[in-house]
């Protein structure tokens, strides 16, 4: 729903940071946002993909 999307956008924008021409979100911050808002971590990933935000400092070592 749009309220959830607005909350998600606000939280991600608080944590996302610029790195050259792209924006990044640390993996640990993605998990924290998902927990605070009560959405699956996949929702955070989908939002980031749609908005060209890269995941950084992956806890699994998948992304740097």
Order of alpha helices (4+ residues) and beta strands (2+ residues): alpha-beta-beta-alpha-alpha-beta
